[in-house]
Every structure is written in C-alpha cells, then in structure tokens.
C-alpha cells in the first residue's frame, strides 16, 4: 500500500492538471466543460484535505494552498464572465422588446412597393 505522502503527491499532480485545464477552458470560453472539470477535481481536494492530517503530508500544504488559490481565481473569472454575459443578455432582451414595439408601427407592404422592387431586379 502506498504511503500517505505518495498518495498526496499523486493527487497533487492530478489537481495541478485539473487547475490547468480549468484555466485553458475558461480562456477558450468552454464554461460547461470547465464546470465538469471542477466536479472531477472536488473529490481530489477532499481526499487531499483528509491526507493533510497524516504525518509527512504537511510539506505539501503550501503547494495545495497555491493550487486552491489558482482555482479560486479560475472560479472568479468564471463568475465575472457569467455576469458579463448576463448583462449582454439583458441588453439583447431590451433591444428585442424595442423592436417588437417598432414592428407594431411598420407599414404593410403593398403591391406597389413589390412592383417597384421587381422592376429594379
């Protein structure tokens, strides 16, 4: 059976990989995939927190803390992007409502207008 330090080292490698994937996916705009990576990373973090009580694992605390901080930065970036997209969605909704109001006042196309367009072609 592996020692707690060996297991922690292996889990730290996996966590580093997850954090790197999160950053790449955030920059690429693949938010659903980023959330999937975060779900996969959660058990790794949980297990590392359990191993933190074991002797010989305390040397990895700084490394874990740095990875957790980077993960928080990724999550913060995701929340910022969510807020920005929400603002854009609200703008689009307001524009759509404005267009619906304008559409009520649109002139119906009559036969004379269609003839003019056909003659130009």
N, CA, C and O atoms as CSV, one atom per row, in Angstrom:
chain,resi,resn,atom,element,x,y,z
A,1,UNK,N,N,0.837,-1.175,0.000
A,1,UNK,CA,C,0.000,0.000,0.000
A,1,UNK,C,C,0.890,1.249,0.000
A,1,UNK,O,O,1.936,1.282,0.647
A,2,UNK,N,N,0.460,2.252,-0.724
A,2,UNK,CA,C,1.238,3.476,-0.824
A,2,UNK,C,C,1.138,4.280,0.460
A,2,UNK,O,O,0.146,4.214,1.186
A,3,UNK,N,N,2.194,5.041,0.718
A,3,UNK,CA,C,2.165,5.898,1.901
A,3,UNK,C,C,1.283,7.113,1.631
A,3,UNK,O,O,0.928,7.404,0.489
A,4,UNK,N,N,0.944,7.806,2.696
A,4,UNK,CA,C,0.099,8.989,2.568
A,4,UNK,C,C,0.811,10.054,1.733
A,4,UNK,O,O,0.174,10.754,0.946
A,5,UNK,N,N,2.119,10.178,1.900
A,5,UNK,CA,C,2.876,11.180,1.141
A,5,UNK,C,C,2.884,10.859,-0.355
A,5,UNK,O,O,2.762,11.763,-1.180
A,6,UNK,N,N,3.024,9.594,-0.704
A,6,UNK,CA,C,2.996,9.197,-2.115
A,6,UNK,C,C,1.620,9.458,-2.726
A,6,UNK,O,O,1.505,9.953,-3.847
A,7,UNK,N,N,0.587,9.115,-1.969
A,7,UNK,CA,C,-0.774,9.355,-2.453
A,7,UNK,C,C,-1.023,10.845,-2.622
A,7,UNK,O,O,-1.608,11.271,-3.617
A,8,UNK,N,N,-0.578,11.642,-1.648
A,8,UNK,CA,C,-0.751,13.099,-1.728
A,8,UNK,C,C,0.000,13.662,-2.927
A,8,UNK,O,O,-0.510,14.548,-3.613
A,9,UNK,N,N,1.195,13.164,-3.187
A,9,UNK,CA,C,1.980,13.638,-4.333
A,9,UNK,C,C,1.253,13.336,-5.649
A,9,UNK,O,O,1.214,14.170,-6.554
A,10,UNK,N,N,0.687,12.147,-5.737
A,10,UNK,CA,C,-0.047,11.758,-6.940
A,10,UNK,C,C,-1.311,12.617,-7.100
A,10,UNK,O,O,-1.618,13.067,-8.203
A,11,UNK,N,N,-2.032,12.840,-6.012
A,11,UNK,CA,C,-3.235,13.660,-6.057
A,11,UNK,C,C,-2.909,15.119,-6.378
A,11,UNK,O,O,-3.684,15.795,-7.055
A,12,UNK,N,N,-1.769,15.599,-5.896
A,12,UNK,CA,C,-1.359,16.967,-6.222
A,12,UNK,C,C,-1.093,17.121,-7.712
A,12,UNK,O,O,-1.434,18.142,-8.310
A,13,UNK,N,N,-0.492,16.116,-8.295
A,13,UNK,CA,C,-0.277,16.138,-9.747
A,13,UNK,C,C,-1.598,16.201,-10.502
A,13,UNK,O,O,-1.740,16.947,-11.471
A,14,UNK,N,N,-2.556,15.411,-10.047
A,14,UNK,CA,C,-3.874,15.416,-10.683
A,14,UNK,C,C,-4.550,16.771,-10.492
A,14,UNK,O,O,-5.171,17.293,-11.418
A,15,UNK,N,N,-4.430,17.340,-9.294
A,15,UNK,CA,C,-5.050,18.639,-9.033
A,15,UNK,C,C,-4.403,19.735,-9.890
A,15,UNK,O,O,-5.101,20.609,-10.403
A,16,UNK,N,N,-3.095,19.693,-10.045
A,16,UNK,CA,C,-2.426,20.657,-10.919
A,16,UNK,C,C,-2.965,20.559,-12.347
A,16,UNK,O,O,-3.202,21.571,-13.007
A,17,UNK,N,N,-3.150,19.341,-12.803
A,17,UNK,CA,C,-3.698,19.117,-14.138
A,17,UNK,C,C,-5.109,19.687,-14.253
A,17,UNK,O,O,-5.442,20.328,-15.250
A,18,UNK,N,N,-5.935,19.456,-13.241
A,18,UNK,CA,C,-7.305,19.976,-13.251
A,18,UNK,C,C,-7.318,21.508,-13.277
A,18,UNK,O,O,-8.079,22.113,-14.033
A,19,UNK,N,N,-6.482,22.124,-12.459
A,19,UNK,CA,C,-6.439,23.586,-12.391
A,19,UNK,C,C,-5.980,24.161,-13.731
A,19,UNK,O,O,-6.500,25.177,-14.190
A,20,UNK,N,N,-5.012,23.508,-14.344
A,20,UNK,CA,C,-4.529,23.957,-15.659
A,20,UNK,C,C,-5.641,23.813,-16.711
A,20,UNK,O,O,-5.831,24.705,-17.538
A,21,UNK,N,N,-6.367,22.703,-16.679
A,21,UNK,CA,C,-7.480,22.510,-17.606
A,21,UNK,C,C,-8.558,23.569,-17.403
A,21,UNK,O,O,-9.115,24.089,-18.370
A,22,UNK,N,N,-8.852,23.889,-16.139
A,22,UNK,CA,C,-9.851,24.920,-15.852
A,22,UNK,C,C,-9.457,26.242,-16.495
A,22,UNK,O,O,-10.284,26.897,-17.129
A,23,UNK,N,N,-8.199,26.634,-16.334
A,23,UNK,CA,C,-7.708,27.906,-16.878
A,23,UNK,C,C,-7.828,27.924,-18.400
A,23,UNK,O,O,-8.274,28.915,-18.978
A,24,UNK,N,N,-7.434,26.840,-19.041
A,24,UNK,CA,C,-7.499,26.752,-20.507
A,24,UNK,C,C,-8.948,26.828,-20.980
A,24,UNK,O,O,-9.257,27.553,-21.926
A,25,UNK,N,N,-9.823,26.092,-20.334
A,25,UNK,CA,C,-11.233,26.086,-20.727
A,25,UNK,C,C,-11.900,27.427,-20.483
A,25,UNK,O,O,-12.764,27.843,-21.254
A,26,UNK,N,N,-11.500,28.110,-19.409
A,26,UNK,CA,C,-12.049,29.441,-19.139
A,26,UNK,C,C,-11.646,30.415,-20.232
A,26,UNK,O,O,-12.475,31.172,-20.736
A,27,UNK,N,N,-10.381,30.394,-20.596
A,27,UNK,CA,C,-9.903,31.299,-21.643
A,27,UNK,C,C,-10.549,30.994,-22.993
A,27,UNK,O,O,-10.777,31.901,-23.793
A,28,UNK,N,N,-10.842,29.727,-23.245
A,28,UNK,CA,C,-11.452,29.333,-24.518
A,28,UNK,C,C,-12.968,29.548,-24.527
A,28,UNK,O,O,-13.603,29.464,-25.579
A,29,UNK,N,N,-13.540,29.822,-23.368
A,29,UNK,CA,C,-14.978,30.046,-23.301
A,29,UNK,C,C,-15.803,28.773,-23.230
A,29,UNK,O,O,-16.993,28.790,-23.545
A,30,UNK,N,N,-15.195,27.678,-22.823
A,30,UNK,CA,C,-15.897,26.395,-22.696
A,30,UNK,C,C,-16.320,26.215,-21.230
A,30,UNK,O,O,-15.705,25.459,-20.478
A,31,UNK,N,N,-17.374,26.923,-20.854
A,31,UNK,CA,C,-17.756,27.010,-19.446
A,31,UNK,C,C,-18.359,25.713,-18.910
A,31,UNK,O,O,-18.105,25.345,-17.763
A,32,UNK,N,N,-19.137,25.032,-19.705
A,32,UNK,CA,C,-19.728,23.771,-19.245
A,32,UNK,C,C,-18.643,22.723,-19.016
A,32,UNK,O,O,-18.705,21.953,-18.057
A,33,UNK,N,N,-17.659,22.700,-19.894
A,33,UNK,CA,C,-16.559,21.758,-19.715
A,33,UNK,C,C,-15.728,22.115,-18.487
A,33,UNK,O,O,-15.223,21.237,-17.788
A,34,UNK,N,N,-15.594,23.421,-18.234
A,34,UNK,CA,C,-14.867,23.858,-17.041
A,34,UNK,C,C,-15.584,23.381,-15.783
A,34,UNK,O,O,-14.948,22.923,-14.834
A,35,UNK,N,N,-16.904,23.492,-15.781
A,35,UNK,CA,C,-17.675,23.029,-14.627
A,35,UNK,C,C,-17.506,21.522,-14.424
A,35,UNK,O,O,-17.443,21.048,-13.289
A,36,UNK,N,N,-17.433,20.781,-15.516
A,36,UNK,CA,C,-17.218,19.324,-15.415
A,36,UNK,C,C,-15.854,19.023,-14.803
A,36,UNK,O,O,-15.728,18.111,-13.986
A,37,UNK,N,N,-14.844,19.777,-15.192
A,37,UNK,CA,C,-13.506,19.585,-14.624
A,37,UNK,C,C,-13.523,19.920,-13.136
A,37,UNK,O,O,-12.883,19.232,-12.340
A,38,UNK,N,N,-14.245,20.964,-12.757
A,38,UNK,CA,C,-14.333,21.325,-11.345
A,38,UNK,C,C,-15.003,20.220,-10.534
A,38,UNK,O,O,-14.599,19.931,-9.408
A,39,UNK,N,N,-16.025,19.610,-11.114
A,39,UNK,CA,C,-16.685,18.493,-10.415
A,39,UNK,C,C,-15.727,17.321,-10.247
A,39,UNK,O,O,-15.732,16.654,-9.212
A,40,UNK,N,N,-14.905,17.068,-11.265
A,40,UNK,CA,C,-13.938,15.966,-11.167
A,40,UNK,C,C,-12.839,16.277,-10.161
A,40,UNK,O,O,-12.281,15.359,-9.560
A,41,UNK,N,N,-12.518,17.549,-9.966
A,41,UNK,CA,C,-11.449,17.937,-9.051
A,41,UNK,C,C,-11.898,17.914,-7.589
A,41,UNK,O,O,-11.062,17.784,-6.694
A,42,UNK,N,N,-13.173,18.036,-7.339
A,42,UNK,CA,C,-13.665,18.109,-5.956
A,42,UNK,C,C,-13.281,16.907,-5.101
A,42,UNK,O,O,-12.837,17.098,-3.969
A,43,UNK,N,N,-13.434,15.674,-5.590
A,43,UNK,CA,C,-13.018,14.540,-4.754
A,43,UNK,C,C,-11.507,14.522,-4.481
A,43,UNK,O,O,-11.068,14.054,-3.430
A,44,UNK,N,N,-10.730,15.028,-5.418
A,44,UNK,CA,C,-9.278,15.090,-5.228
A,44,UNK,C,C,-8.968,16.049,-4.078
A,44,UNK,O,O,-8.151,15.741,-3.210
A,45,UNK,N,N,-9.619,17.202,-4.076
A,45,UNK,CA,C,-9.422,18.162,-2.984
A,45,UNK,C,C,-9.869,17.584,-1.648
A,45,UNK,O,O,-9.208,17.764,-0.625
A,46,UNK,N,N,-10.993,16.891,-1.674
A,46,UNK,CA,C,-11.494,16.285,-0.444
A,46,UNK,C,C,-10.496,15.274,0.113
A,46,UNK,O,O,-10.213,15.259,1.311
A,47,UNK,N,N,-9.973,14.440,-0.761
A,47,UNK,CA,C,-9.012,13.422,-0.317
A,47,UNK,C,C,-7.719,14.067,0.180
A,47,UNK,O,O,-7.128,13.608,1.157
A,48,UNK,N,N,-7.286,15.121,-0.488
A,48,UNK,CA,C,-6.084,15.826,-0.030
A,48,UNK,C,C,-6.302,16.440,1.350
A,48,UNK,O,O,-5.393,16.453,2.180
A,49,UNK,N,N,-7.495,16.941,1.591
A,49,UNK,CA,C,-7.772,17.513,2.913
A,49,UNK,C,C,-7.752,16.422,3.988
A,49,UNK,O,O,-7.334,16.667,5.120
A,50,UNK,N,N,-8.198,15.238,3.632
A,50,UNK,CA,C,-8.134,14.121,4.576
A,50,UNK,C,C,-6.685,13.717,4.833
A,50,UNK,O,O,-6.297,13.452,5.970
A,51,UNK,N,N,-5.896,13.673,3.769
A,51,UNK,CA,C,-4.498,13.271,3.909
A,51,UNK,C,C,-3.671,14.325,4.642
A,51,UNK,O,O,-2.594,14.018,5.152
A,52,UNK,N,N,-4.153,15.544,4.699
A,52,UNK,CA,C,-3.412,16.610,5.367
A,52,UNK,C,C,-3.156,16.351,6.834
A,52,UNK,O,O,-2.254,16.945,7.425
A,53,UNK,N,N,-3.937,15.475,7.422
A,53,UNK,CA,C,-3.762,15.119,8.834
A,53,UNK,C,C,-2.681,14.063,9.048
A,53,UNK,O,O,-2.214,13.853,10.168
A,54,UNK,N,N,-2.296,13.413,7.977
A,54,UNK,CA,C,-1.317,12.324,8.076
A,54,UNK,C,C,0.101,12.886,8.207
A,54,UNK,O,O,0.397,13.965,7.693
A,55,UNK,N,N,0.976,12.144,8.902
A,55,UNK,CA,C,2.371,12.602,9.011
A,55,UNK,C,C,3.074,12.534,7.646
A,55,UNK,O,O,2.843,11.610,6.866
A,56,UNK,N,N,3.916,13.506,7.376
A,56,UNK,CA,C,4.666,13.532,6.127
A,56,UNK,C,C,3.956,14.232,4.988
A,56,UNK,O,O,4.539,14.425,3.922
A,57,UNK,N,N,2.722,14.609,5.192
A,57,UNK,CA,C,1.954,15.259,4.138
A,57,UNK,C,C,1.947,16.782,4.332
A,57,UNK,O,O,1.619,17.522,3.405
A,58,UNK,N,N,2.296,17.236,5.497
A,58,UNK,CA,C,2.272,18.665,5.798
A,58,UNK,C,C,3.191,19.461,4.867
A,58,UNK,O,O,2.969,20.654,4.657
A,59,UNK,N,N,4.212,18.820,4.312
A,59,UNK,CA,C,5.137,19.530,3.420
A,59,UNK,C,C,4.441,19.987,2.136
A,59,UNK,O,O,4.960,20.852,1.431
A,60,UNK,N,N,3.301,19.432,1.833
A,60,UNK,CA,C,2.575,19.782,0.605
A,60,UNK,C,C,1.550,20.899,0.811
A,60,UNK,O,O,0.884,21.303,-0.141
A,61,UNK,N,N,1.415,21.401,2.037
A,61,UNK,CA,C,0.380,22.391,2.336
A,61,UNK,C,C,0.493,23.646,1.478
A,61,UNK,O,O,-0.507,24.138,0.954
A,62,UNK,N,N,1.710,24.161,1.336
A,62,UNK,CA,C,1.882,25.385,0.536
A,62,UNK,C,C,1.488,25.150,-0.916
A,62,UNK,O,O,0.849,25.996,-1.543
A,63,UNK,N,N,1.868,24.012,-1.434
A,63,UNK,CA,C,1.532,23.679,-2.823
A,63,UNK,C,C,0.024,23.555,-3.006
A,63,UNK,O,O,-0.531,24.037,-3.993
A,64,UNK,N,N,-0.632,22.907,-2.052
A,64,UNK,CA,C,-2.091,22.766,-2.112
A,64,UNK,C,C,-2.742,24.145,-2.006
A,64,UNK,O,O,-3.680,24.449,-2.744
A,65,UNK,N,N,-2.245,24.978,-1.089
A,65,UNK,CA,C,-2.812,26.316,-0.912
A,65,UNK,C,C,-2.667,27.131,-2.197
A,65,UNK,O,O,-3.587,27.860,-2.568
A,66,UNK,N,N,-1.536,27.019,-2.874
A,66,UNK,CA,C,-1.329,27.752,-4.126
A,66,UNK,C,C,-2.301,27.266,-5.200
A,66,UNK,O,O,-2.847,28.072,-5.952
A,67,UNK,N,N,-2.517,25.961,-5.273
A,67,UNK,CA,C,-3.452,25.417,-6.263
A,67,UNK,C,C,-4.893,25.826,-5.951
A,67,UNK,O,O,-5.666,26.127,-6.861
A,68,UNK,N,N,-5.243,25.836,-4.694
A,68,UNK,CA,C,-6.593,26.258,-4.306
A,68,UNK,C,C,-6.782,27.740,-4.645
A,68,UNK,O,O,-7.855,28.141,-5.096
A,69,UNK,N,N,-5.746,28.550,-4.429
A,69,UNK,CA,C,-5.837,29.973,-4.776
A,69,UNK,C,C,-6.010,30.154,-6.284
A,69,UNK,O,O,-6.810,30.986,-6.713
A,70,UNK,N,N,-5.277,29.392,-7.092
A,70,UNK,CA,C,-5.430,29.462,-8.546
A,70,UNK,C,C,-6.815,29.002,-8.959
A,70,UNK,O,O,-7.409,29.551,-9.887
A,71,UNK,N,N,-7.321,28.008,-8.278
A,71,UNK,CA,C,-8.664,27.508,-8.572
A,71,UNK,C,C,-9.712,28.569,-8.246
A,71,UNK,O,O,-10.693,28.720,-8.974
A,72,UNK,N,N,-9.507,29.298,-7.156
A,72,UNK,CA,C,-10.418,30.395,-6.814
A,72,UNK,C,C,-10.366,31.491,-7.875
A,72,UNK,O,O,-11.393,32.073,-8.223
A,73,UNK,N,N,-9.169,31.770,-8.386
A,73,UNK,CA,C,-9.041,32.760,-9.461
A,73,UNK,C,C,-9.826,32.308,-10.693
A,73,UNK,O,O,-10.513,33.110,-11.326
A,74,UNK,N,N,-9.723,31.035,-11.023
A,74,UNK,CA,C,-10.483,30.493,-12.154
A,74,UNK,C,C,-11.981,30.663,-11.927
A,74,UNK,O,O,-12.716,31.067,-12.828
A,75,UNK,N,N,-12.416,30.354,-10.728
A,75,UNK,CA,C,-13.834,30.471,-10.405
A,75,UNK,C,C,-14.273,31.932,-10.443
A,75,UNK,O,O,-15.373,32.244,-10.900
A,76,UNK,N,N,-13.420,32.815,-9.965
A,76,UNK,CA,C,-13.727,34.244,-10.011
A,76,UNK,C,C,-13.852,34.714,-11.463
A,76,UNK,O,O,-14.757,35.481,-11.792
A,77,UNK,N,N,-12.954,34.258,-12.319
A,77,UNK,CA,C,-13.032,34.592,-13.741
A,77,UNK,C,C,-14.309,34.072,-14.367
A,77,UNK,O,O,-14.910,34.743,-15.206
A,78,UNK,N,N,-14.724,32.893,-13.971
A,78,UNK,CA,C,-15.969,32.324,-14.479
A,78,UNK,C,C,-17.163,33.161,-14.036
A,78,UNK,O,O,-18.080,33.396,-14.822
A,79,UNK,N,N,-17.160,33.607,-12.793
A,79,UNK,CA,C,-18.259,34.433,-12.296
A,79,UNK,C,C,-18.286,35.796,-13.008
A,79,UNK,O,O,-19.360,36.312,-13.318
A,80,UNK,N,N,-17.127,36.365,-13.260
A,80,UNK,CA,C,-17.070,37.631,-13.997
A,80,UNK,C,C,-17.643,37.458,-15.399
A,80,UNK,O,O,-18.397,38.303,-15.883
A,81,UNK,N,N,-17.279,36.361,-16.040
A,81,UNK,CA,C,-17.777,36.100,-17.390
A,81,UNK,C,C,-19.284,35.873,-17.379
A,81,UNK,O,O,-19.991,36.312,-18.286
A,82,UNK,N,N,-19.774,35.185,-16.346
A,82,UNK,CA,C,-21.212,34.954,-16.218
A,82,UNK,C,C,-21.953,36.280,-16.076
A,82,UNK,O,O,-22.995,36.487,-16.699
A,83,UNK,N,N,-21.410,37.176,-15.251
A,83,UNK,CA,C,-22.041,38.480,-15.065
A,83,UNK,C,C,-22.034,39.284,-16.363
A,83,UNK,O,O,-23.023,39.936,-16.698
A,84,UNK,N,N,-20.919,39.238,-17.095
A,84,UNK,CA,C,-20.834,39.968,-18.364
A,84,UNK,C,C,-21.842,39.422,-19.368
A,84,UNK,O,O,-22.505,40.192,-20.064
A,85,UNK,N,N,-21.959,38.105,-19.447
A,85,UNK,CA,C,-22.923,37.504,-20.363
A,85,UNK,C,C,-24.356,37.817,-19.944
A,85,UNK,O,O,-25.226,37.973,-20.800
A,86,UNK,N,N,-24.610,37.910,-18.652
A,86,UNK,CA,C,-25.932,38.279,-18.173
A,86,UNK,C,C,-26.297,39.701,-18.588
A,86,UNK,O,O,-27.443,39.980,-18.942
A,87,UNK,N,N,-25.309,40.597,-18.541
A,87,UNK,CA,C,-25.557,41.980,-18.969
A,87,UNK,C,C,-25.851,42.039,-20.461
A,87,UNK,O,O,-26.735,42.778,-20.894
A,88,UNK,N,N,-25.119,41.269,-21.238
A,88,UNK,CA,C,-25.370,41.228,-22.684
A,88,UNK,C,C,-26.751,40.658,-22.969
A,88,UNK,O,O,-27.462,41.148,-23.846
A,89,UNK,N,N,-27.127,39.632,-22.236
A,89,UNK,CA,C,-28.452,39.031,-22.405
A,89,UNK,C,C,-29.548,40.045,-22.096
A,89,UNK,O,O,-30.556,40.103,-22.800
A,90,UNK,N,N,-29.359,40.838,-21.054
A,90,UNK,CA,C,-30.347,41.868,-20.711
A,90,UNK,C,C,-30.439,42.921,-21.807
A,90,UNK,O,O,-31.533,43.378,-22.140
A,91,UNK,N,N,-29.287,43.311,-22.372
A,91,UNK,CA,C,-29.296,44.278,-23.473
A,91,UNK,C,C,-30.048,43.732,-24.679
A,91,UNK,O,O,-30.842,44.441,-25.297
A,92,UNK,N,N,-29.796,42.481,-25.007
A,92,UNK,CA,C,-30.483,41.868,-26.142
A,92,UNK,C,C,-31.985,41.779,-25.901
A,92,UNK,O,O,-32.777,41.984,-26.821
A,93,UNK,N,N,-32.371,41.478,-24.690
A,93,UNK,CA,C,-33.791,41.403,-24.361
A,93,UNK,C,C,-34.448,42.775,-24.511
A,93,UNK,O,O,-35.558,42.880,-25.031
A,94,UNK,N,N,-33.764,43.819,-24.058
A,94,UNK,CA,C,-34.306,45.173,-24.191
A,94,UNK,C,C,-34.414,45.571,-25.661
A,94,UNK,O,O,-35.392,46.201,-26.062
A,95,UNK,N,N,-33.433,45.215,-26.451
A,95,UNK,CA,C,-33.482,45.526,-27.881
A,95,UNK,C,C,-34.603,44.768,-28.576
A,95,UNK,O,O,-35.276,45.320,-29.446
A,96,UNK,N,N,-34.807,43.521,-28.206
A,96,UNK,CA,C,-35.883,42.730,-28.794
A,96,UNK,C,C,-37.240,43.347,-28.468
A,96,UNK,O,O,-38.115,43.433,-29.330
A,97,UNK,N,N,-37.406,43.775,-27.224
A,97,UNK,CA,C,-38.662,44.421,-26.844
A,97,UNK,C,C,-38.866,45.710,-27.630
A,97,UNK,O,O,-39.980,46.008,-28.061
A,98,UNK,N,N,-37.803,46.466,-27.816
A,98,UNK,CA,C,-37.894,47.703,-28.587
A,98,UNK,C,C,-38.296,47.400,-30.029
A,98,UNK,O,O,-39.138,48.095,-30.597
A,99,UNK,N,N,-37.708,46.380,-30.615
A,99,UNK,CA,C,-38.058,46.006,-31.986
A,99,UNK,C,C,-39.505,45.532,-32.087
A,99,UNK,O,O,-40.168,45.781,-33.094
A,100,UNK,N,N,-39.987,44.866,-31.078
A,100,UNK,CA,C,-41.382,44.428,-31.091
A,100,UNK,C,C,-42.327,45.621,-31.067
A,100,UNK,O,O,-43.375,45.607,-31.712
A,101,UNK,N,N,-41.947,46.651,-30.320
A,101,UNK,CA,C,-42.767,47.871,-30.294
A,101,UNK,C,C,-42.722,48.541,-31.657
A,101,UNK,O,O,-43.755,48.970,-32.171
A,102,UNK,N,N,-41.543,48.635,-32.242
A,102,UNK,CA,C,-41.414,49.255,-33.564
A,102,UNK,C,C,-42.155,48.463,-34.633
A,102,UNK,O,O,-42.682,49.050,-35.577
A,103,UNK,N,N,-42.203,47.168,-34.503
A,103,UNK,CA,C,-42.871,46.328,-35.502
A,103,UNK,C,C,-44.370,46.617,-35.562
A,103,UNK,O,O,-44.996,46.399,-36.600
A,104,UNK,N,N,-44.939,47.091,-34.499
A,104,UNK,CA,C,-46.369,47.421,-34.495
A,104,UNK,C,C,-46.670,48.586,-35.438
A,104,UNK,O,O,-47.771,48.685,-35.981
A,105,UNK,N,N,-45.705,49.450,-35.625
A,105,UNK,CA,C,-45.908,50.648,-36.439
A,105,UNK,C,C,-45.378,50.490,-37.868
A,105,UNK,O,O,-45.384,51.453,-38.635
A,106,UNK,N,N,-44.938,49.336,-38.220
A,106,UNK,CA,C,-44.411,49.075,-39.556
A,106,UNK,C,C,-45.522,49.163,-40.584
A,106,UNK,O,O,-46.647,48.723,-40.349
A,107,UNK,N,N,-45.188,49.739,-41.724
A,107,UNK,CA,C,-46.158,49.814,-42.825
A,107,UNK,C,C,-46.262,48.453,-43.494
A,107,UNK,O,O,-45.247,47.802,-43.742
A,108,UNK,N,N,-47.442,48.033,-43.779
A,108,UNK,CA,C,-47.561,46.758,-44.516
A,108,UNK,C,C,-47.090,46.968,-45.955
A,108,UNK,O,O,-47.264,48.036,-46.541
A,109,UNK,N,N,-46.502,45.936,-46.488
A,109,UNK,CA,C,-46.036,46.021,-47.872
A,109,UNK,C,C,-47.230,45.910,-48.805
A,109,UNK,O,O,-47.999,44.950,-48.745
A,110,UNK,N,N,-47.370,46.899,-49.660
A,110,UNK,CA,C,-48.470,46.889,-50.623
A,110,UNK,C,C,-47.967,46.418,-51.973
A,110,UNK,O,O,-46.762,46.250,-52.160
A,111,UNK,N,N,-48.867,46.205,-52.914
A,111,UNK,CA,C,-48.476,45.727,-54.233
A,111,UNK,C,C,-47.596,46.725,-54.977
A,111,UNK,O,O,-46.729,46.314,-55.749
A,112,UNK,N,N,-47.795,48.023,-54.766
A,112,UNK,CA,C,-46.986,48.997,-55.493
A,112,UNK,C,C,-45.522,48.905,-55.085
A,112,UNK,O,O,-44.635,49.066,-55.924
A,113,UNK,N,N,-45.260,48.651,-53.822
A,113,UNK,CA,C,-43.875,48.532,-53.368
A,113,UNK,C,C,-43.213,47.296,-53.959
A,113,UNK,O,O,-42.042,47.345,-54.337
A,114,UNK,N,N,-43.936,46.203,-54.042
A,114,UNK,CA,C,-43.379,44.967,-54.580
A,114,UNK,C,C,-43.079,45.160,-56.062
A,114,UNK,O,O,-42.050,44.682,-56.540
A,115,UNK,N,N,-43.947,45.849,-56.802
A,115,UNK,CA,C,-43.689,46.083,-58.227
A,115,UNK,C,C,-42.415,46.889,-58.432
A,115,UNK,O,O,-41.629,46.607,-59.337
A,116,UNK,N,N,-42.219,47.885,-57.591
A,116,UNK,CA,C,-41.012,48.695,-57.714
A,116,UNK,C,C,-39.771,47.855,-57.490
A,116,UNK,O,O,-38.777,48.005,-58.201
A,117,UNK,N,N,-39.824,46.976,-56.509
A,117,UNK,CA,C,-38.669,46.121,-56.222
A,117,UNK,C,C,-38.420,45.151,-57.369
A,117,UNK,O,O,-37.271,44.927,-57.752
A,118,UNK,N,N,-39.472,44.580,-57.916
A,118,UNK,CA,C,-39.323,43.651,-59.029
A,118,UNK,C,C,-38.777,44.337,-60.262
A,118,UNK,O,O,-37.971,43.748,-60.982
A,119,UNK,N,N,-39.186,45.549,-60.524
A,119,UNK,CA,C,-38.714,46.277,-61.695
A,119,UNK,C,C,-37.231,46.593,-61.576
A,119,UNK,O,O,-36.533,46.669,-62.587
A,120,UNK,N,N,-36.747,46.777,-60.364
A,120,UNK,CA,C,-35.330,47.081,-60.180
A,120,UNK,C,C,-34.456,45.869,-60.430
A,120,UNK,O,O,-33.272,46.014,-60.736
A,121,UNK,N,N,-35.001,44.710,-60.308
A,121,UNK,CA,C,-34.208,43.499,-60.478
A,121,UNK,C,C,-34.112,43.172,-61.897
A,121,UNK,O,O,-33.481,42.179,-62.261
